[in-house]
């Protein structure tokens, strides 16, 4: 259940930043190559995640934020580390 | 106006920033000016241990806060490490002043590859290293301010300074391009181009050459480091909120055209 909550929240953030409907963002689609995001949008997503979950995501992790699913994994790992 | 009101009116009250090459010359004047206007400043230096220590003491005696970091801007990892330390210590980062610079003046025909590389590495790559280390923080917070110290040497070129002129011209290009790229994120990037300023760099010139340069300045004097610091303060303050991608020449009228 926790997973689905994070999934909804991450999808909401991604959808807001890249200005696309949630339904048009498959969880395993590459955000830059397939969905039309760019590196600055990725940074905005990272900043929004940090703010929402009160976590710190290192800049190096930007490259790993390729899909919504990967972002979800990253957030969950960061939340675990924070506990 | 009471002293308390004056303190509250300071242009950079509680803003946190970095000055590279801050222990001597123009950098030290910039640190002093920004601290006097309420900023918390961290500065880098390479060799000037005693000057850095004195400056820290001076700032502390004035009841303000500064931080020094011995490190070379040529090294990207050093710059990143420094920026992270500043953020952790002061709890944020609002501005960067890239001032660190060196000269290796000589006739071009005797200029060695090392003279070229050293100057380009410190002056231009150092400017990149510092800006790159700060920019993600600025982008994330959608707020930031960068002032790079160029030189009139980078605008018009000066004989026996081919390496220095090239590096300072490069800083202008870096400034203009970066300003355009990050403006949508409320980050301003500008340049100050000092003319002939009374610093160690000028003191090594022969008297005849200094006199010749002085005569060429319409205002009839060399600038002092504080003249540059005042321009940097203006660009960092909200007084210049609509200025980005610009090169402000502070040269006593030496160059009046673009």
Interface residues (C-beta under 8 A of the other chain):
Chain A: X40 X43 X46 X47 X50 X59
Chain B: X136 X139 X140 X141 X185
